[in-house]
């Protein structure tokens, strides 16, 4: 991996989860101390399960914390592929049960129709986010910045005024909605949580030259304000 990228390697997923939970909790406490409230954006998928469990045990004033998703499939929260459902089951327990969850899906039939109301929800949060935790797919996507995404260029545009955008892509499965790059990059701390040798290789490739459209995680890695810290284990 690139020597200048802040990187933390751990021997296993349990150690990584504990360390990432500590880092995120420190940021949330700072937000609460500074403005009386904190906000956090998390990713779905299988990788964060241990991290969610560890974070749920952390001692802090969770009633002052608002948690949302980096991106979401346009499915109901009780759907098996819902990131919100995964978040609620994995994090909203133990000490973190007092946190508030702000979902990225509403009753609109499509993300295009639902996006304005979702943007209003995000705008009402304490921004910028105190922490954003991103994942990364084997295709180099992060959030719902998918290669070939129909609104990828707009989502990665540093000048976009949108907080959220719909996204449709062959690799995305369902239609999705995602935070845009400027919202992610403005966070007080950005973490990239990846596990396994395969994703380490993808990240190494993403740190090389090439267009962000091919490996969209490049847009985060190259953003001058994002400065993501990588948390990795085999």
N, C-alpha and C positions, 0 to 999 in steps of 0.2 A: 504494500500500500504506500501511498505517497507520504514521504517523511514529514511534510509540513501539515498534514491533516491531523487534528487532534484525535487520537485513537486510544482506546482502552481495551486491552485484550484480557479475557478471563478464561480459566481452564474449563468451565462448564456453564450451562445455562442458569443454574441456580446462583452462582457467584455473580454472573452478569446481571441477573434480575435484581439482586440485592443492591448492587452498586448503582444501577440505573434508578432504582426507586429512591435511593438516598439523594442522588443528584437532583431528580425532579422535585422531591420534597423540599430540598433547600431553596429551590427557585420559588415554590409555592409559598413557603414561609416568608420569603423576601417580599413577594407581592402583597401578602396579607399585612405585613408590617408597614409597607410603603403606602398602600391605598385602601386597606381594610378588606380587600377581596383579591382573589387570584383566579386565573383562568388557565386551562390546560387543554391541549388538543392531542388526542391519541389515535393510533392506527389500529385497525382490525387485523384479521388473519390469524393464523395459528401461532405465530412466533411470540406474541406478547403475553401469552397466558401466565407464565411464571412471573413475569414482571408485574402484571396486574395484581396477582396474589400477594406479591411482596409489598407493592405500593399500598394495598388495602390495609396493611398492618402498621403503616407509618403513623406516628403520633403527630397530628397537627390539627388546626381548626378547620376540619373538613366542611363545616356548615358555611364557610366563607369561600368555598372553592366551586367554580363552575367548570364542568368537564364536557367537552364536545369531541367530535370525530374530525380527523383530517379529511376523510372522505367516506362516502357511504354508497352502497348499492340502493337503487330505488325500489326497496321492498319494505314491507311493514316491519316494525321492531320485533315482532314475534316470529318472523321468518327465520329459518335455520341459517341463512346466509347474511343476516343483518349484523353489521358491525355494532350497532347500538345494542342489540340483544347480547352480543358477546361481551361488550363493555359492561353492561348492567350485571350480567352473571359473574363476570370475573373481578370487577373492581368494586362495585357497589355492595360491599359486605364489610364485616369487621369495622374498623374505625372509619373507613371511607364511606360507609353507608349514609352518612349525613351529607355527602356531596350532592350537587345538583347536576343532572345530565341534560344537555341541550342537544336534541336530535337534529339530524340533517334531512329528515324526511317529513313530509306532511301529507295531507289527504289528496293533493293534486295528482292527476293520473300520470303525469310525466315530470321529470326533473326540470325541463324547460319551463313548464307552467308553475312549478313549485318554487323555483329558485328565488324570486324576489322576496317571498315571505321568509325563506331560510336566511337570506342575506340580512334581513332585518333582525332576526334572532342573533346572528353573529355580531352585528353592529352594536347590539345592546350589551354585549359582554364587556368586562374590563379588558380593553385592548391597549397595547399589544399583549399577546399571550405570554404568560410567564415561562411556559415551556411547550414545545411541540416535539412529539416523538414520532418519527417517521419509520416506516419499514421500507423494504425494497424487494421487488420481485426478480426472478431470474431473467426477465426481459428488460431489466433496468428501469421499470416504472417505480414511482414513489407517489404517495397520495393516489389520485386517479390521473396522474400524468402518464398516460399510456402511449407507447409508440403508435402512431397512426390515429391517435384520438382526434375526433372531429373538431374539438375546440382547444387542442393542445397549444397551438401558437398563442392564442388569447390567454390561456391559463398561465403560460410561462412569461408573458409580456410584463416586464418590470413596470410598465406605465399603465397597466390595466387598472381601471377603477373598481372592478368587480371584486367582491369579497369571496363569492362562491360562483362556480360555473357548472353547468351540466357537462357530462362527458360520455361519449359513446365510442367504443373501440372494439375491434375484433377480439382482443385479449382481455377485455373487461368483463365479459359475460353480460350481466344486466346493465342497463343504463345506470349511470352514476352521477353523483354530485360531489364536488371537491372544493376545498379551500384553494385559492389561487396562490401562485408563488410569492407575490408581495406580502400577503398575509402571513404565510409561513416564515418568510425571511425576516419579517419585522419582529418575530418573537425574541424575547430576552435570552432564550437558550433554545437551540435546535439540536436534537439527538437523532442519530441514525442507528437503529437497532437491527443488526443482522447476525445471523448464525449460520455456520457451516462453511466448508471450503468452497463450495460452488459460488456462493454469494460473495465471498472474498475475492474470487477471480473476477466476477462481474464488476465489483467496485473498483478493482485495480484497472480494469479496462475503461471504466467510466472516468477515472482520473486522468486518462490519456487524452490525446487530441481527438476531435470528432464532433459532429453536431449534436446538440442536446436532443433534437427530435429523435435520434436513433436510440439513445439511452437517456431518457428524461431526467434521471437522478442527477445528471450532469448540471442541470440548471440550478439545483440546490447547492451542489458542491462548488460551483463557480460563482455563486452570488456573493458579492462583496460584503453584504451584511449578514448573511445566514451563518457562516462559520460553524457548520455542523460538527458535532463531536461524534465519532463512531464508537459504538459499543459492540464488540464482537466476541464470539466464542466459537470453538469448532462445532 
